[in-house]
Amino acid sequence: MTKTKPLIGSIQVPGDKSISHRAIMLGSIAEGTTTIYNFLQGLDCIATINAFRQMGIDINNDADNNKVVIKGKGLYGLKKPDKVIDVGNSGTTIRLLSGILCGQGFDSVLTGDNSIRSRPMNRIITPLSMMNGKIKSVSGDGLPPLEISSRGDKPLKAISYTSPVASAQVKSSILLAGLYADGQTRVIEPNLSRNHTEITLNYFGASINQEGNTTTITPNPRLKGQVVNVPGDISSAAYFIAAGLIVPGSKLLIKDVGINPTRDGIIEICRKMKGNISLENIREWNGEQVADIYVEHSNLQGVDIGGSIIPRLIDELPIIAIMACFADGTTTIRDAEELMVKETNRIDVMVNNLQALGANIIGTDDGMIIRGGKPLFGGKVESKNDHRIAMSFAIANLMTEGDVDIVGQDCVNISYPSFFDDLNSLIS
Ligand code: S3P
């Protein structure tokens, strides 16, 4: 007998964070009006809106209806921001915006919260500098604040860049700078990361080509304002997928979720764990695949996770670690060293918190090993202001013997402000 009732019914999760960011960025540098429906009102995406407002773009955010209208000013329509741009907690904002700013004829400075100011930026500084972008870490340690100087009246230099890391933020930063280059810019990744920048650029009229792990962009397109319907965020849906699978008696439909193949690793892993999960009503919204996801309680099995699937589920690894605790057998997560440079070091934080609840888990250099099937207890866990950590432990709490006290759980506002309301609507 668990303390939580089965999760029964249907739910719609908020819009995709990655697509919401990109719709604001491209809407701002496109010509004409862009209207975004189902925009994510998370703090990260609001930071992107504020950045473009500071650069003179008229953006109307009707937060009650999640509808945003942008009056785009074209590729060369941004103006110099009057003060430092503060991206808050958002890695996507600082890295993608840096690519756009390197292409501008004005100076700018970007900073963010404590977490952002400890996240590695050399991964974008190196390729953007190869493009003659004038970008530097102010303190010289590769961390924000970042200072970007005017490129003058010369275009950036087109490059062909083999990225050492499968990161959509790195790839997108280079591709966006490529809009302002003197020829075709190419990015080759070790494994394919999420391709929302490519899909959105194509939808706004850019010429962009993806073949295998290589993406090529042609500069100076005429981007035209569009209507964007943002699919539900699969990374937010993941918490309810996990809850539906681990809480006995649950039967749950999560509607209108983006299932882009570069993001759907969670579905593949749930199936490998012998989870009862199915996709219904598959369709396409502005170049992105969308489906309703149905899950039922299942007896999960441990699984081995590594290799090219990692970028397809990188943000879901904390909640997968929770599922693994309630699965029979061992789950091994490998090749996921990128977890160490997310909003927090997600290997350390997950391992410390799960050990505090009595889980059999150890951290490794590139992931974790979890021996599941053992009850978890209540206790105190630290979110460390990391939204995905807080939401993962809210789901663990459905199954622990005793309550989990999540310190700093308000950080869910970064990507999912209505998370606790949505969860409570299903369990009360
Ligand atoms: C994102 C890319 C991923 C992901 C992040 C959002 C994006 O980061 O973890 O939450 O919107 O491009 P990396 O590119 O650093 O892997």
Boltz pocket constraint, residues with backbone or C-beta under 6 A from the ligand:
constraints:
  - pocket:
      binder: B
      contacts: [[A, 17], [A, 18], [A, 92], [A, 166], [A, 167], [A, 168], [A, 169], [A, 170], [A, 172], [A, 193], [A, 194], [A, 314], [A, 315], [A, 338]]
      max_distance: 6.0
